[in-house]
């Protein structure tokens, strides 16, 4: 009878990081942009245009940034694997001893460490070194396209919230409604990400709302300053 495979929170780390980052950036950046424009005295059309343009530009920027950065990580992983493959071809015995020393450092006896190293090297030498020497795994493997799409889509989803709030708000209260609605959304995002990731909701909520509040406050001040200067 086979043991059922356990599911761990770390299995979600790849897409969860990109999803939380995208949604958080979408809410914070577009809410801040709308509040800044409103504080500067822009018309509703100007506020909505800025919000929509910011949402599209931000989603594309997030996708490009994630794709480039994760692709760079993937390139580095491939370069390390190619180097390890050459080292295995050049000095198999040394690489076996190196792997055994890693297992000794983790608590195995010398004899057992060498036995395990030899068996793993015989089964798949490159995979053994990738996992135990380089620290690569299927959990944190670089997936550029997944990261790019996840970030872009969640950014758009997050950006839609402050835009909808600005449409529903009275003209004189756009900044207040967008700020309150965005902080609530950030709090819910913190709770959701904590539940999915297995962390404490309170810490996640405080983290995202404090940074969101600071961003919206800063852009409101900038918008107000430019609005005053332009009058």
C-alpha positions in Angstrom: 0.0 0.0 0.0 1.5 3.3 -1.1 1.6 6.3 1.3 -0.6 9.1 0.0 1.4 12.2 -1.1 1.1 15.0 1.4 0.4 18.5 0.2 2.5 21.3 1.6 2.1 25.1 1.7 5.5 25.4 0.0 4.0 23.7 -3.1 2.1 26.9 -3.8 5.0 29.3 -3.4 5.7 29.8 -7.1 2.3 31.1 -8.2 1.3 32.4 -4.8 4.2 34.9 -4.7 3.4 36.2 -8.2 -0.4 36.3 -7.5 -0.1 38.3 -4.2 2.5 40.6 -5.6 0.4 41.3 -8.7 -2.9 41.9 -6.8 -1.2 44.0 -4.1 0.5 46.2 -6.7 -2.7 46.5 -8.7 -4.7 47.8 -5.8 -2.0 50.0 -4.3 -0.6 51.6 -7.4 -3.9 52.3 -9.1 -5.6 53.5 -5.9 -2.7 55.8 -5.3 -2.8 57.0 -8.8 -6.5 57.8 -8.7 -6.2 59.5 -5.3 -3.3 61.6 -6.5 -5.2 62.7 -9.6 -8.3 63.4 -7.6 -6.2 65.4 -5.0 -4.8 67.4 -7.9 -8.3 68.4 -9.0 -8.6 66.3 -12.1 -12.0 65.7 -13.7 -13.7 62.3 -13.3 -12.8 61.5 -17.0 -9.2 62.4 -16.2 -9.2 60.2 -13.1 -10.7 57.2 -14.9 -8.3 57.6 -17.9 -5.3 57.7 -15.6 -6.6 54.6 -13.7 -7.3 52.6 -16.9 -4.0 53.6 -18.5 -2.2 52.8 -15.3 -3.9 49.4 -15.1 -2.8 48.4 -18.6 0.7 49.7 -18.2 1.1 48.2 -14.8 -0.1 44.8 -16.0 2.3 44.8 -18.9 5.2 46.0 -16.7 4.5 43.3 -14.1 4.4 40.6 -16.8 7.6 41.8 -18.4 9.4 42.2 -15.1 8.4 38.8 -13.8 9.2 37.1 -17.1 12.7 38.8 -17.4 13.6 38.2 -13.7 12.4 34.6 -13.5 14.0 33.9 -16.9 17.3 35.1 -15.6 16.8 32.8 -12.6 16.1 29.9 -15.0 19.2 30.7 -17.1 21.3 30.7 -14.0 19.9 27.3 -13.0 20.6 25.9 -16.4 24.1 27.2 -16.3 24.7 25.6 -12.9 23.3 22.3 -14.1 25.5 22.3 -17.2 28.6 23.0 -15.0 27.6 20.2 -12.7 27.1 17.8 -15.6 30.6 18.6 -16.8 32.0 18.0 -13.3 30.3 14.7 -13.1 31.7 13.6 -16.4 35.2 14.8 -15.4 35.5 13.4 -11.9 32.7 11.1 -10.9 34.4 9.7 -7.8 35.0 13.2 -6.4 31.4 14.2 -6.9 30.3 11.0 -5.1 32.5 11.9 -2.1 31.2 15.5 -2.2 27.6 14.2 -2.0 28.5 11.9 0.8 30.0 14.8 2.8 26.7 16.7 2.4 24.8 13.8 3.9 27.4 13.4 6.7 26.9 17.1 7.6 23.2 16.4 7.8 23.7 13.7 10.4 24.3 10.4 8.6 27.2 8.1 9.6 30.1 8.0 7.2 29.3 4.6 6.0 25.6 5.3 5.5 26.3 8.6 3.8 28.6 7.0 1.3 26.1 4.2 0.6 23.3 6.7 0.1 25.5 8.9 -2.2 26.5 5.9 -4.3 22.9 4.7 -4.7 21.6 8.2 -5.6 24.5 8.8 -8.0 23.7 5.5 -9.7 20.0 6.3 -10.0 20.4 9.9 -11.2 23.6 11.7 -10.4 22.7 15.1 -11.8 19.3 15.2 -10.0 21.0 14.2 -6.7 23.5 17.1 -7.0 20.9 19.5 -8.3 18.7 18.8 -5.2 21.3 18.4 -2.4 24.3 20.4 -3.6 22.7 23.2 -5.6 19.3 23.3 -3.7 17.1 23.1 -6.8 13.7 21.5 -6.5 10.5 21.1 -8.4 8.8 23.4 -5.8 10.9 26.5 -6.4 11.7 25.8 -10.1 11.7 28.9 -12.2 8.6 29.2 -14.4 8.8 32.5 -16.3 5.6 32.3 -18.3 3.5 31.2 -15.2 4.9 34.1 -13.2 4.3 36.6 -15.9 0.7 35.6 -16.6 -0.2 35.3 -12.9 1.3 38.7 -12.1 -0.4 40.4 -15.1 -3.9 38.9 -14.5 -3.9 39.5 -10.7 -2.6 43.0 -11.2 -5.6 43.8 -13.5 -7.9 42.2 -11.0 -6.5 44.3 -8.2 -6.5 47.4 -10.3 -10.1 47.0 -11.2 -11.2 47.5 -7.6 -10.2 51.2 -7.1 -11.4 52.0 -10.6 -14.9 50.6 -9.8 -14.8 52.4 -6.4 -14.1 55.7 -8.2 -17.0 55.1 -10.6 -19.4 54.5 -7.7 -18.1 57.3 -5.4 -19.6 60.8 -5.3 -17.3 63.2 -7.1 -16.3 65.1 -4.0 -15.5 61.9 -2.1 -13.5 59.9 -4.7 -10.3 59.9 -2.6 -12.0 58.8 0.6 -14.1 56.0 -1.0 -11.1 54.7 -3.1 -8.8 54.8 -0.1 -11.2 53.0 2.3 -12.3 50.5 -0.3 -8.7 49.7 -1.3 -7.6 49.3 2.3 -10.5 46.8 2.8 -9.5 45.0 -0.3 -5.8 44.9 0.8 -6.9 43.5 4.2 -9.0 40.7 2.5 -6.0 40.0 0.2 -3.8 39.7 3.3 -6.2 37.2 4.9 -6.5 35.2 1.7 -2.8 35.0 1.1 -2.2 34.0 4.7 -4.8 31.2 4.5 -3.4 29.9 1.3 0.2 30.1 2.5 -0.5 28.9 6.0 0.7 32.0 7.8 -0.9 34.3 10.4 -3.6 36.5 8.9 -3.1 39.4 11.3 0.5 39.9 10.3 -0.3 39.7 6.6 -3.2 42.2 7.0 -1.1 44.7 8.9 1.8 44.4 6.4 -0.3 45.1 3.3 -2.5 47.8 4.7 0.3 49.8 6.3 2.3 49.9 3.1 -0.8 50.6 1.1 -1.8 53.5 3.4 1.6 55.0 3.1 1.6 54.8 -0.7 -1.8 56.4 -1.0 -0.9 59.1 1.5 2.3 60.0 -0.4 0.6 60.2 -3.8 -2.3 62.3 -2.3 0.3 64.7 -1.0 2.0 64.9 -4.4 -1.3 65.4 -6.2 -2.4 68.1 -3.8 0.9 69.9 -4.1 0.7 69.9 -7.9 -3.0 70.9 -7.8 -2.1 73.9 -5.6 0.8 74.8 -7.8 -1.3 74.7 -10.9 -4.0 77.1 -9.6 
